[in-house]
Amino acid sequence: MLNTALEYLNKTPLFHMDMIVPIMRGTADIIYASSDGVFLKELESGAFKLSVSCLSKGKELIDSVEQEEFCFHQKPLFEYMKQKYDYSECLICFQAVYNKKECIRLNTSRLSIRQLTVNYADIVYENYHYVDYDYIVKRLKNGAIYGGFLGDELCGFIGIHAEGSMGMLEVFQKHRQKGFAVELEAYMLNEILKNGQIPFGQIAVDNEPSIKLHKKLGFDISTDEIYWLF
């Protein structure tokens, strides 16, 4: 089933990297894999991920599991699930993938970047609003959130989500327009490459600054959208 899943997903790897990476790192429970699609549960995050060419099959797969966090690669299935259950939040994204093998070397680097401890949970939560407090604490305990410091002052942070995607990038207001987002993003990207993984993430479709940042660093951006329900 693994090979069948990868064969389908690798037809459009940029669009499906969020499903390919969990399979490759062994954190995917593949529920369904055929020539018409793939349905899996990412075990670290608990999120279901679905991509199918046959919408009736997609609806059948959706109906086979309990209401959970979902990521869809087809809009009609996103709309079907949203109507079926009362989800409180949704997020529409482009996929961003760094397909190069070389680490990024910046001309200048002012920040000292290091892992944040759980002592920083409150400040991360105050500045990043897409996830709940418990999730932030878990990511901090896993050593998955890094802070950028000028001396002893925290200027911003970035992290890796439970599913393996880059995210949680935030530079505090007083430190914006200084290139610190580039430094944090490049650092995280390089760490992922050093671990033999593919750097990828999702960018909200209306987040033009983030789209520009990722393009500047050499990411490929999907033209098709990915749909999250929380």
CYANA upper distance limits for C-alpha pairs under 8 A (distance plus 0.5 A):
  1 MET  CA      5 ALA  CA      6.60
  1 MET  CA     30 ILE  CA      8.00
  1 MET  CA     32 TYR  CA      8.32
  1 MET  CA     33 ALA  CA      6.46
  1 MET  CA     34 SER  CA      8.39
  2 LEU  CA      6 LEU  CA      6.77
  2 LEU  CA     23 ILE  CA      8.16
  2 LEU  CA     30 ILE  CA      7.84
  2 LEU  CA     33 ALA  CA      8.14
  3 ASN  CA      7 GLU  CA      6.52
  4 THR  CA      8 TYR  CA      6.97
  4 THR  CA     33 ALA  CA      6.47
  4 THR  CA     34 SER  CA      6.54
  4 THR  CA     35 SER  CA      7.73
  5 ALA  CA      9 LEU  CA      6.73
  5 ALA  CA     30 ILE  CA      8.41
  5 ALA  CA     33 ALA  CA      5.46
  5 ALA  CA     34 SER  CA      7.14
  5 ALA  CA     37 GLY  CA      8.03
  5 ALA  CA     38 VAL  CA      6.34
  6 LEU  CA     10 ASN  CA      6.18
  6 LEU  CA     20 ILE  CA      7.33
  7 GLU  CA     11 LYS  CA      7.24
  8 TYR  CA     34 SER  CA      7.93
  8 TYR  CA     35 SER  CA      6.65
  8 TYR  CA     36 ASP  CA      8.03
  8 TYR  CA     37 GLY  CA      6.99
  8 TYR  CA     38 VAL  CA      7.85
  9 LEU  CA     13 PRO  CA      6.49
  9 LEU  CA     16 HIS  CA      6.27
  9 LEU  CA     17 MET  CA      8.46
  9 LEU  CA     19 MET  CA      8.10
  9 LEU  CA     20 ILE  CA      7.29
  9 LEU  CA     37 GLY  CA      8.49
  9 LEU  CA     38 VAL  CA      8.12
 10 ASN  CA     16 HIS  CA      7.91
 10 ASN  CA     20 ILE  CA      8.31
 12 THR  CA     16 HIS  CA      6.85
 13 PRO  CA     17 MET  CA      5.98
 13 PRO  CA     20 ILE  CA      8.05
 14 LEU  CA     95 GLN  CA      7.46
 14 LEU  CA     96 ALA  CA      7.90
 14 LEU  CA     97 VAL  CA      6.89
 14 LEU  CA    220 ASP  CA      8.01
 14 LEU  CA    221 ILE  CA      8.09
 14 LEU  CA    222 SER  CA      6.76
 15 PHE  CA     95 GLN  CA      6.64
 15 PHE  CA    222 SER  CA      6.37
 15 PHE  CA    224 ASP  CA      7.51
 16 HIS  CA     20 ILE  CA      6.74
 17 MET  CA     21 VAL  CA      6.44
 17 MET  CA     95 GLN  CA      8.28
 17 MET  CA     97 VAL  CA      7.85
 17 MET  CA    200 PHE  CA      7.69
 18 ASP  CA     22 PRO  CA      7.54
 18 ASP  CA     95 GLN  CA      8.49
 18 ASP  CA    163 GLU  CA      8.28
 18 ASP  CA    165 SER  CA      7.74
 18 ASP  CA    200 PHE  CA      7.94
 18 ASP  CA    201 GLY  CA      8.13
 19 MET  CA     23 ILE  CA      7.11
 19 MET  CA     40 LEU  CA      8.41
 19 MET  CA     49 LYS  CA      7.44
 20 ILE  CA     24 MET  CA      6.73
 21 VAL  CA     25 ARG  CA      6.61
 21 VAL  CA    164 GLY  CA      7.85
 21 VAL  CA    197 GLN  CA      8.31
 21 VAL  CA    198 ILE  CA      7.79
 22 PRO  CA     26 GLY  CA      6.47
 22 PRO  CA     27 THR  CA      5.49
 22 PRO  CA     28 ALA  CA      5.73
 22 PRO  CA     42 GLU  CA      6.99
 22 PRO  CA    163 GLU  CA      7.27
 22 PRO  CA    164 GLY  CA      7.68
 23 ILE  CA     27 THR  CA      6.60
 23 ILE  CA     28 ALA  CA      5.54
 27 THR  CA     42 GLU  CA      6.29
 27 THR  CA     43 LEU  CA      5.77
 27 THR  CA     44 GLU  CA      6.97
 28 ALA  CA     40 LEU  CA      6.76
 28 ALA  CA     41 LYS  CA      6.16
 28 ALA  CA     42 GLU  CA      5.12
 28 ALA  CA     43 LEU  CA      6.30
 29 ASP  CA     40 LEU  CA      5.96
 29 ASP  CA     41 LYS  CA      5.60
 29 ASP  CA     42 GLU  CA      6.91
 29 ASP  CA     43 LEU  CA      7.30
 30 ILE  CA     38 VAL  CA      8.07
 30 ILE  CA     39 PHE  CA      6.74
 30 ILE  CA     40 LEU  CA      4.82
 30 ILE  CA     41 LYS  CA      7.03
 31 ILE  CA     38 VAL  CA      8.25
 31 ILE  CA     39 PHE  CA      6.00
 31 ILE  CA     40 LEU  CA      5.60
 31 ILE  CA     41 LYS  CA      7.74
 32 TYR  CA     37 GLY  CA      8.16
 32 TYR  CA     38 VAL  CA      5.98
 32 TYR  CA     39 PHE  CA      5.45
 32 TYR  CA     40 LEU  CA      7.27
 33 ALA  CA     37 GLY  CA      6.42
 33 ALA  CA     38 VAL  CA      5.00
 33 ALA  CA     39 PHE  CA      7.02
 34 SER  CA     38 VAL  CA      7.03
 36 ASP  CA     52 VAL  CA      6.13
 36 ASP  CA     53 SER  CA      5.77
 36 ASP  CA     54 CYS  CA      6.78
 37 GLY  CA     50 LEU  CA      8.24
 37 GLY  CA     51 SER  CA      6.00
 37 GLY  CA     52 VAL  CA      4.40
 37 GLY  CA     53 SER  CA      6.55
 37 GLY  CA     54 CYS  CA      8.10
 38 VAL  CA     50 LEU  CA      6.51
 38 VAL  CA     51 SER  CA      6.02
 38 VAL  CA     52 VAL  CA      6.74
 39 PHE  CA     48 PHE  CA      7.87
 39 PHE  CA     49 LYS  CA      6.37
 39 PHE  CA     50 LEU  CA      5.08
 39 PHE  CA     51 SER  CA      7.05
 39 PHE  CA     52 VAL  CA      8.49
 39 PHE  CA     61 LEU  CA      7.97
 40 LEU  CA     48 PHE  CA      6.27
 40 LEU  CA     49 LYS  CA      5.90
 40 LEU  CA     50 LEU  CA      7.11
 41 LYS  CA     46 GLY  CA      6.83
 41 LYS  CA     47 ALA  CA      6.20
 41 LYS  CA     48 PHE  CA      4.84
 41 LYS  CA     49 LYS  CA      6.65
 42 GLU  CA     46 GLY  CA      5.92
 42 GLU  CA     47 ALA  CA      5.90
 42 GLU  CA     48 PHE  CA      6.74
 42 GLU  CA     49 LYS  CA      7.86
 42 GLU  CA    163 GLU  CA      6.98
 43 LEU  CA     47 ALA  CA      7.82
 43 LEU  CA    163 GLU  CA      8.41
 44 GLU  CA    162 ALA  CA      5.93
 44 GLU  CA    163 GLU  CA      6.49
 45 SER  CA    162 ALA  CA      5.51
 45 SER  CA    163 GLU  CA      6.00
 46 GLY  CA     69 GLU  CA      7.75
 47 ALA  CA     68 GLU  CA      7.40
 47 ALA  CA     69 GLU  CA      5.43
 47 ALA  CA     70 PHE  CA      6.04
 47 ALA  CA     71 CYS  CA      7.60
 48 PHE  CA     68 GLU  CA      7.73
 48 PHE  CA     69 GLU  CA      6.76
 48 PHE  CA     70 PHE  CA      5.29
 48 PHE  CA     71 CYS  CA      6.64
 49 LYS  CA     70 PHE  CA      6.43
 49 LYS  CA     71 CYS  CA      5.22
 49 LYS  CA     72 PHE  CA      6.52
 50 LEU  CA     58 GLY  CA      8.02
 50 LEU  CA     70 PHE  CA      8.35
 50 LEU  CA     71 CYS  CA      6.90
 50 LEU  CA     72 PHE  CA      5.67
 50 LEU  CA     73 HIS  CA      6.84
 51 SER  CA     58 GLY  CA      8.15
 51 SER  CA     72 PHE  CA      6.81
 51 SER  CA     73 HIS  CA      5.57
 51 SER  CA     74 GLN  CA      7.08
 52 VAL  CA     57 LYS  CA      7.93
 52 VAL  CA     58 GLY  CA      6.53
 52 VAL  CA     73 HIS  CA      8.26
 52 VAL  CA     74 GLN  CA      7.95
 54 CYS  CA     58 GLY  CA      6.87
 55 LEU  CA     59 LYS  CA      6.75
 55 LEU  CA     76 PRO  CA      8.12
 55 LEU  CA     77 LEU  CA      7.50
 56 SER  CA     60 GLU  CA      6.80
 57 LYS  CA     61 LEU  CA      6.74
 58 GLY  CA     62 ILE  CA      6.70
 58 GLY  CA     77 LEU  CA      7.36
 59 LYS  CA     63 ASP  CA      6.64
 59 LYS  CA     77 LEU  CA      7.30
 59 LYS  CA     80 TYR  CA      8.23
 60 GLU  CA     64 SER  CA      6.89
 61 LEU  CA     65 VAL  CA      7.75
 62 ILE  CA     81 MET  CA      8.14
 67 GLN  CA     85 TYR  CA      8.02
 68 GLU  CA    230 PHE  CA      7.91
 69 GLU  CA    228 TRP  CA      8.06
 69 GLU  CA    229 LEU  CA      6.29
 69 GLU  CA    230 PHE  CA      5.40
 70 PHE  CA    228 TRP  CA      6.23
 70 PHE  CA    229 LEU  CA      5.71
 70 PHE  CA    230 PHE  CA      7.30
 71 CYS  CA    226 ILE  CA      7.46
 71 CYS  CA    227 TYR  CA      6.05
 71 CYS  CA    228 TRP  CA      4.97
 71 CYS  CA    229 LEU  CA      6.97
 72 PHE  CA     77 LEU  CA      7.30
 72 PHE  CA     78 PHE  CA      6.36
 72 PHE  CA    226 ILE  CA      6.41
 72 PHE  CA    227 TYR  CA      5.49
 72 PHE  CA    228 TRP  CA      6.88
 73 HIS  CA    225 GLU  CA      7.41
 73 HIS  CA    226 ILE  CA      5.46
 73 HIS  CA    227 TYR  CA      6.85
 74 GLN  CA     78 PHE  CA      7.10
 74 GLN  CA    225 GLU  CA      8.45
 74 GLN  CA    226 ILE  CA      7.76
 74 GLN  CA    227 TYR  CA      8.12
 75 LYS  CA     79 GLU  CA      6.71
 75 LYS  CA    226 ILE  CA      8.41
 75 LYS  CA    227 TYR  CA      7.54
 76 PRO  CA     80 TYR  CA      6.57
 77 LEU  CA     81 MET  CA      6.64
 78 PHE  CA     82 LYS  CA      6.58
 78 PHE  CA    227 TYR  CA      6.88
 78 PHE  CA    228 TRP  CA      8.30
 78 PHE  CA    229 LEU  CA      8.25
 79 GLU  CA     83 GLN  CA      6.63
 80 TYR  CA     84 LYS  CA      6.68
 81 MET  CA     85 TYR  CA      6.70
 82 LYS  CA     86 ASP  CA      7.10
 82 LYS  CA     87 TYR  CA      6.82
 82 LYS  CA    229 LEU  CA      7.98
 87 TYR  CA    229 LEU  CA      7.04
 87 TYR  CA    230 PHE  CA      6.61
 88 SER  CA    230 PHE  CA      7.06
 89 GLU  CA    229 LEU  CA      6.52
 89 GLU  CA    230 PHE  CA      5.77
 90 CYS  CA    227 TYR  CA      7.71
 90 CYS  CA    228 TRP  CA      5.84
 90 CYS  CA    229 LEU  CA      4.99
 90 CYS  CA    230 PHE  CA      6.53
 91 LEU  CA    204 ALA  CA      7.32
 91 LEU  CA    227 TYR  CA      6.44
 91 LEU  CA    228 TRP  CA      5.48
 91 LEU  CA    229 LEU  CA      7.17
 92 ILE  CA    204 ALA  CA      6.24
 92 ILE  CA    205 VAL  CA      6.69
 92 ILE  CA    225 GLU  CA      7.03
 92 ILE  CA    226 ILE  CA      6.28
 92 ILE  CA    227 TYR  CA      5.19
 92 ILE  CA    228 TRP  CA      6.79
 93 CYS  CA    202 GLN  CA      6.13
 93 CYS  CA    203 ILE  CA      5.51
 93 CYS  CA    204 ALA  CA      4.73
 93 CYS  CA    205 VAL  CA      5.51
 93 CYS  CA    225 GLU  CA      5.99
 93 CYS  CA    226 ILE  CA      5.62
 93 CYS  CA    227 TYR  CA      6.90
 94 PHE  CA    202 GLN  CA      6.09
 94 PHE  CA    203 ILE  CA      5.75
 94 PHE  CA    204 ALA  CA      6.90
 94 PHE  CA    205 VAL  CA      6.46
 94 PHE  CA    221 ILE  CA      7.05
 94 PHE  CA    222 SER  CA      6.09
 94 PHE  CA    223 THR  CA      7.33
 94 PHE  CA    224 ASP  CA      7.11
 94 PHE  CA    225 GLU  CA      5.54
 94 PHE  CA    226 ILE  CA      6.59
 95 GLN  CA    200 PHE  CA      7.85
 95 GLN  CA    201 GLY  CA      6.51
 95 GLN  CA    202 GLN  CA      5.14
 95 GLN  CA    203 ILE  CA      6.94
 95 GLN  CA    221 ILE  CA      6.23
 95 GLN  CA    222 SER  CA      5.70
 95 GLN  CA    225 GLU  CA      7.83
 95 GLN  CA    226 ILE  CA      7.66
 96 ALA  CA    200 PHE  CA      5.93
 96 ALA  CA    201 GLY  CA      5.75
 96 ALA  CA    202 GLN  CA      6.33
 96 ALA  CA    203 ILE  CA      7.57
 96 ALA  CA    214 HIS  CA      7.81
 96 ALA  CA    219 PHE  CA      6.39
 96 ALA  CA    220 ASP  CA      6.06
 96 ALA  CA    221 ILE  CA      5.04
 96 ALA  CA    222 SER  CA      6.94
 97 VAL  CA    198 ILE  CA      7.99
 97 VAL  CA    199 PRO  CA      6.55
 97 VAL  CA    200 PHE  CA      4.80
 97 VAL  CA    201 GLY  CA      7.16
 97 VAL  CA    219 PHE  CA      5.73
 97 VAL  CA    220 ASP  CA      5.76
 97 VAL  CA    221 ILE  CA      7.13
 98 TYR  CA    198 ILE  CA      7.26
 98 TYR  CA    199 PRO  CA      5.91
 98 TYR  CA    200 PHE  CA      6.65
 98 TYR  CA    218 GLY  CA      6.99
 98 TYR  CA    219 PHE  CA      4.95
 98 TYR  CA    220 ASP  CA      6.74
 99 ASN  CA    198 ILE  CA      7.63
 99 ASN  CA    199 PRO  CA      8.27
 99 ASN  CA    219 PHE  CA      7.56
 99 ASN  CA    220 ASP  CA      7.85
101 LYS  CA    193 LEU  CA      7.72
102 GLU  CA    193 LEU  CA      8.49
103 CYS  CA    189 LEU  CA      8.03
103 CYS  CA    190 ASN  CA      5.71
103 CYS  CA    193 LEU  CA      7.47
104 ILE  CA    186 ALA  CA      6.59
104 ILE  CA    189 LEU  CA      8.37
104 ILE  CA    190 ASN  CA      7.10
104 ILE  CA    217 LEU  CA      8.31
105 ARG  CA    186 ALA  CA      8.47
106 LEU  CA    183 GLU  CA      8.16
109 SER  CA    183 GLU  CA      7.07
110 ARG  CA    150 LEU  CA      7.81
110 ARG  CA    180 PHE  CA      8.48
111 LEU  CA    148 GLY  CA      5.95
111 LEU  CA    149 PHE  CA      5.86
111 LEU  CA    150 LEU  CA      6.16
111 LEU  CA    180 PHE  CA      7.81
111 LEU  CA    183 GLU  CA      7.82
112 SER  CA    148 GLY  CA      6.07
112 SER  CA    149 PHE  CA      5.53
112 SER  CA    150 LEU  CA      7.00
112 SER  CA    151 GLY  CA      8.15
113 ILE  CA    146 TYR  CA      6.97
113 ILE  CA    147 GLY  CA      6.01
113 ILE  CA    148 GLY  CA      4.94
113 ILE  CA    149 PHE  CA      6.72
113 ILE  CA    184 LEU  CA      8.02
113 ILE  CA    187 TYR  CA      8.35
114 ARG  CA    146 TYR  CA      5.78
114 ARG  CA    147 GLY  CA      6.10
114 ARG  CA    148 GLY  CA      7.30
115 GLN  CA    143 GLY  CA      6.56
115 GLN  CA    144 ALA  CA      7.71
115 GLN  CA    145 ILE  CA      6.43
115 GLN  CA    146 TYR  CA      4.76
115 GLN  CA    147 GLY  CA      6.68
116 LEU  CA    120 TYR  CA      6.97
116 LEU  CA    140 LEU  CA      6.92
116 LEU  CA    143 GLY  CA      7.50
116 LEU  CA    145 ILE  CA      6.36
116 LEU  CA    146 TYR  CA      5.82
116 LEU  CA    147 GLY  CA      6.39
117 THR  CA    121 ALA  CA      8.18
117 THR  CA    140 LEU  CA      6.22
117 THR  CA    141 LYS  CA      7.32
117 THR  CA    143 GLY  CA      7.86
118 VAL  CA    137 VAL  CA      6.54
118 VAL  CA    140 LEU  CA      5.95
118 VAL  CA    141 LYS  CA      6.78
120 TYR  CA    124 VAL  CA      6.72
121 ALA  CA    125 TYR  CA      6.57
121 ALA  CA    133 TYR  CA      8.01
121 ALA  CA    136 ILE  CA      6.92
121 ALA  CA    137 VAL  CA      6.40
121 ALA  CA    140 LEU  CA      7.85
122 ASP  CA    126 GLU  CA      6.59
123 ILE  CA    127 ASN  CA      6.87
124 VAL  CA    128 TYR  CA      6.45
124 VAL  CA    136 ILE  CA      7.93
124 VAL  CA    157 PHE  CA      8.28
125 TYR  CA    129 HIS  CA      7.12
125 TYR  CA    132 ASP  CA      8.03
125 TYR  CA    133 TYR  CA      6.58
125 TYR  CA    136 ILE  CA      7.44
127 ASN  CA    170 GLU  CA      7.64
127 ASN  CA    172 PHE  CA      8.32
128 TYR  CA    168 MET  CA      7.18
128 TYR  CA    170 GLU  CA      7.55
131 VAL  CA    135 TYR  CA      6.99
131 VAL  CA    136 ILE  CA      7.73
132 ASP  CA    136 ILE  CA      7.18
133 TYR  CA    137 VAL  CA      6.86
134 ASP  CA    138 LYS  CA      6.74
135 TYR  CA    139 ARG  CA      6.76
136 ILE  CA    140 LEU  CA      6.63
137 VAL  CA    141 LYS  CA      6.65
138 LYS  CA    142 ASN  CA      6.72
139 ARG  CA    143 GLY  CA      6.88
139 ARG  CA    144 ALA  CA      5.76
139 ARG  CA    145 ILE  CA      6.98
139 ARG  CA    160 ILE  CA      8.35
139 ARG  CA    161 HIS  CA      7.85
139 ARG  CA    162 ALA  CA      7.81
140 LEU  CA    144 ALA  CA      6.23
140 LEU  CA    145 ILE  CA      6.17
144 ALA  CA    159 GLY  CA      5.90
144 ALA  CA    160 ILE  CA      5.88
144 ALA  CA    161 HIS  CA      8.00
145 ILE  CA    157 PHE  CA      7.37
145 ILE  CA    158 ILE  CA      6.20
145 ILE  CA    159 GLY  CA      4.55
145 ILE  CA    160 ILE  CA      7.03
146 TYR  CA    157 PHE  CA      5.97
146 TYR  CA    158 ILE  CA      5.92
146 TYR  CA    159 GLY  CA      6.42
147 GLY  CA    154 LEU  CA      7.02
147 GLY  CA    155 CYS  CA      7.92
147 GLY  CA    156 GLY  CA      6.32
147 GLY  CA    157 PHE  CA      4.71
147 GLY  CA    158 ILE  CA      7.08
148 GLY  CA    154 LEU  CA      6.36
148 GLY  CA    155 CYS  CA      6.13
148 GLY  CA    156 GLY  CA      5.96
148 GLY  CA    157 PHE  CA      6.37
148 GLY  CA    180 PHE  CA      8.40
148 GLY  CA    184 LEU  CA      7.31
149 PHE  CA    153 GLU  CA      5.80
149 PHE  CA    154 LEU  CA      5.03
149 PHE  CA    155 CYS  CA      6.10
149 PHE  CA    156 GLY  CA      8.05
150 LEU  CA    154 LEU  CA      7.13
150 LEU  CA    155 CYS  CA      7.39
155 CYS  CA    171 VAL  CA      6.54
155 CYS  CA    172 PHE  CA      6.22
155 CYS  CA    175 HIS  CA      6.71
156 GLY  CA    169 LEU  CA      8.07
156 GLY  CA    170 GLU  CA      5.86
156 GLY  CA    171 VAL  CA      4.57
156 GLY  CA    172 PHE  CA      6.01
156 GLY  CA    180 PHE  CA      8.35
157 PHE  CA    168 MET  CA      7.70
157 PHE  CA    169 LEU  CA      6.25
157 PHE  CA    170 GLU  CA      5.99
157 PHE  CA    171 VAL  CA      7.05
157 PHE  CA    184 LEU  CA      7.53
158 ILE  CA    166 MET  CA      8.27
158 ILE  CA    167 GLY  CA      6.70
158 ILE  CA    168 MET  CA      5.56
158 ILE  CA    169 LEU  CA      4.72
158 ILE  CA    170 GLU  CA      6.97
158 ILE  CA    184 LEU  CA      6.88
158 ILE  CA    185 GLU  CA      7.67
158 ILE  CA    188 MET  CA      7.87
159 GLY  CA    166 MET  CA      6.53
159 GLY  CA    167 GLY  CA      5.92
159 GLY  CA    168 MET  CA      5.88
159 GLY  CA    169 LEU  CA      7.28
159 GLY  CA    188 MET  CA      7.87
160 ILE  CA    164 GLY  CA      6.40
160 ILE  CA    165 SER  CA      6.05
160 ILE  CA    166 MET  CA      5.08
160 ILE  CA    167 GLY  CA      6.27
160 ILE  CA    168 MET  CA      7.92
161 HIS  CA    165 SER  CA      5.78
161 HIS  CA    166 MET  CA      6.71
161 HIS  CA    167 GLY  CA      6.92
161 HIS  CA    168 MET  CA      8.33
165 SER  CA    199 PRO  CA      7.53
165 SER  CA    200 PHE  CA      5.89
165 SER  CA    201 GLY  CA      5.18
165 SER  CA    202 GLN  CA      7.96
166 MET  CA    188 MET  CA      8.03
166 MET  CA    189 LEU  CA      8.38
166 MET  CA    199 PRO  CA      7.35
166 MET  CA    200 PHE  CA      6.44
166 MET  CA    201 GLY  CA      5.36
166 MET  CA    202 GLN  CA      8.30
167 GLY  CA    201 GLY  CA      6.88
167 GLY  CA    202 GLN  CA      8.09
169 LEU  CA    181 ALA  CA      7.89
169 LEU  CA    184 LEU  CA      8.26
169 LEU  CA    185 GLU  CA      8.08
170 GLU  CA    181 ALA  CA      7.94
171 VAL  CA    175 HIS  CA      6.98
171 VAL  CA    176 ARG  CA      6.62
171 VAL  CA    180 PHE  CA      7.54
171 VAL  CA    181 ALA  CA      6.87
172 PHE  CA    176 ARG  CA      6.98
175 HIS  CA    180 PHE  CA      8.04
176 ARG  CA    180 PHE  CA      7.60
176 ARG  CA    181 ALA  CA      8.42
179 GLY  CA    183 GLU  CA      7.10
180 PHE  CA    184 LEU  CA      6.69
181 ALA  CA    185 GLU  CA      6.52
182 VAL  CA    186 ALA  CA      6.41
182 VAL  CA    213 LEU  CA      7.55
182 VAL  CA    217 LEU  CA      8.28
183 GLU  CA    187 TYR  CA      6.57
184 LEU  CA    188 MET  CA      6.76
185 GLU  CA    189 LEU  CA      6.57
186 ALA  CA    190 ASN  CA      6.58
186 ALA  CA    217 LEU  CA      7.97
187 TYR  CA    191 GLU  CA      6.80
188 MET  CA    192 ILE  CA      6.84
189 LEU  CA    193 LEU  CA      6.81
189 LEU  CA    199 PRO  CA      6.26
190 ASN  CA    194 LYS  CA      6.64
191 GLU  CA    195 ASN  CA      6.94
192 ILE  CA    196 GLY  CA      7.14
192 ILE  CA    197 GLN  CA      5.96
192 ILE  CA    198 ILE  CA      7.20
192 ILE  CA    199 PRO  CA      6.49
193 LEU  CA    197 GLN  CA      5.87
193 LEU  CA    198 ILE  CA      6.83
193 LEU  CA    199 PRO  CA      7.32
203 ILE  CA    207 ASN  CA      7.21
203 ILE  CA    210 SER  CA      7.33
203 ILE  CA    211 ILE  CA      7.32
205 VAL  CA    225 GLU  CA      8.40
207 ASN  CA    211 ILE  CA      6.92
208 GLU  CA    212 LYS  CA      6.69
209 PRO  CA    213 LEU  CA      6.66
210 SER  CA    214 HIS  CA      6.68
211 ILE  CA    215 LYS  CA      6.74
211 ILE  CA    221 ILE  CA      8.37
212 LYS  CA    216 LYS  CA      6.57
213 LEU  CA    217 LEU  CA      6.93
214 HIS  CA    218 GLY  CA      6.90
214 HIS  CA    219 PHE  CA      5.78
214 HIS  CA    220 ASP  CA      8.38
215 LYS  CA    219 PHE  CA      5.65
215 LYS  CA    220 ASP  CA      7.27
215 LYS  CA    221 ILE  CA      7.98
